[in-house]
Amino acid sequence: MNILNLYASLNGQTEKVALEIERACADAGCDVKTINVGKQDLELDLLRNDLTFMGSGVYTWLPGKRMLKWIDRQLASARDRNLILPGSPRLPGKFACVYCTYAGPHTGEAEATPAIKYMGQLFDHLGVTVADEWAIPGAFVPENKRHLNTSGRLGNIEGRPNEHDLMQVRERARGLIESLRSPAANESLR
Ligand SMILES: Cc1cc2nc3c(=O)[nH]c(=O)nc-3n(C[C@H](O)[C@H](O)[C@H](O)COP(=O)(O)O)c2cc1C
């Protein structure tokens, strides 16, 4: 299985998850390429891979600015190439998993949902089926915001994503890959 592992990360929290995904994919025998879209200004063919992971931190309930900018560029390029068709017909064998790390200081997991859905729409518009969505707690890193790590709707999120969160990421990535390897995953979309 050919996997593209995209992420943007302001303070390194989402990067921890992305690197765990990379390890899980490699352990599962997949060919995986990891790219920080905030640092590498690349235009990528999102339809080339069997599975694409895409993750970002949450900033005012959306992905961060670098990820938003990158999505805008991909969308413009997809439109130029007429890849976005009425009805967004499914492309067999093409899947995505979108995730965010978030602190949910005000409304909890509800702050993660728009960010995840926003990223997922890029794939859905292209005909790539969003097979999974993950919201993973990620503590505030800047000193002046750390008080929010113990006073928000998620309770105490200091140190997260922690070893347990990353173990879950590993297991979920492995589970997803296994489910997409089953012939039924592709047959159901034909
Ligand atoms: C300036 C700033 C604003 C943030 N705004 C939100 C927010 O609106 N909602 C939320 O759930 N988390 C918010 N967070 C927490 C981040 O989403 C969380 O720490 C995330 O794990 C950061 O990931 P990154 O370092 O990979 O970008 C904010 C963090 C910072 C530094």
PDBQT file of the ligand as one rigid body, heavy atoms in Angstrom, charges set to zero:
ROOT
HETATM    1  C1  LIG A 201      -2.344  30.397  19.576  1.00  0.00    +0.000 C 
HETATM    2  C2  LIG A 201      -3.041  29.088  19.792  1.00  0.00    +0.000 A 
HETATM    3  C3  LIG A 201      -4.396  29.013  19.557  1.00  0.00    +0.000 A 
HETATM    4  C4  LIG A 201      -5.079  27.811  19.757  1.00  0.00    +0.000 A 
HETATM    5  N1  LIG A 201      -6.422  27.740  19.527  1.00  0.00    +0.000 NA
HETATM    6  C5  LIG A 201      -7.091  26.581  19.768  1.00  0.00    +0.000 A 
HETATM    7  C6  LIG A 201      -8.496  26.501  19.529  1.00  0.00    +0.000 A 
HETATM    8  O1  LIG A 201      -9.141  27.452  19.107  1.00  0.00    +0.000 OA
HETATM    9  N2  LIG A 201      -9.108  25.318  19.793  1.00  0.00    +0.000 N 
HETATM   10  C7  LIG A 201      -8.434  24.229  20.231  1.00  0.00    +0.000 A 
HETATM   11  O2  LIG A 201      -9.051  23.179  20.439  1.00  0.00    +0.000 OA
HETATM   12  N3  LIG A 201      -7.099  24.275  20.435  1.00  0.00    +0.000 NA
HETATM   13  C8  LIG A 201      -6.414  25.408  20.214  1.00  0.00    +0.000 A 
HETATM   14  N4  LIG A 201      -5.047  25.471  20.408  1.00  0.00    +0.000 N 
HETATM   15  C9  LIG A 201      -4.336  24.261  20.869  1.00  0.00    +0.000 C 
HETATM   16  C10 LIG A 201      -3.677  23.535  19.698  1.00  0.00    +0.000 C 
HETATM   17  O3  LIG A 201      -4.623  23.185  18.728  1.00  0.00    +0.000 OA
HETATM   18  C11 LIG A 201      -3.005  22.256  20.219  1.00  0.00    +0.000 C 
HETATM   19  O4  LIG A 201      -2.026  22.581  21.161  1.00  0.00    +0.000 OA
HETATM   20  C12 LIG A 201      -2.394  21.480  19.075  1.00  0.00    +0.000 C 
HETATM   21  O5  LIG A 201      -1.989  20.219  19.571  1.00  0.00    +0.000 OA
HETATM   22  C13 LIG A 201      -1.220  22.198  18.441  1.00  0.00    +0.000 C 
HETATM   23  O6  LIG A 201      -0.733  21.439  17.397  1.00  0.00    +0.000 OA
HETATM   24  P1  LIG A 201       0.557  21.848  16.556  1.00  0.00    +0.000 P 
HETATM   25  O7  LIG A 201       1.634  22.200  17.540  1.00  0.00    +0.000 OA
HETATM   26  O8  LIG A 201       0.888  20.634  15.775  1.00  0.00    +0.000 OA
HETATM   27  O9  LIG A 201       0.165  22.991  15.668  1.00  0.00    +0.000 OA
HETATM   28  C14 LIG A 201      -4.357  26.655  20.183  1.00  0.00    +0.000 A 
HETATM   29  C15 LIG A 201      -2.977  26.744  20.395  1.00  0.00    +0.000 A 
HETATM   30  C16 LIG A 201      -2.310  27.951  20.207  1.00  0.00    +0.000 A 
HETATM   31  C17 LIG A 201      -0.829  28.000  20.443  1.00  0.00    +0.000 C 
ENDROOT
TORSDOF 0
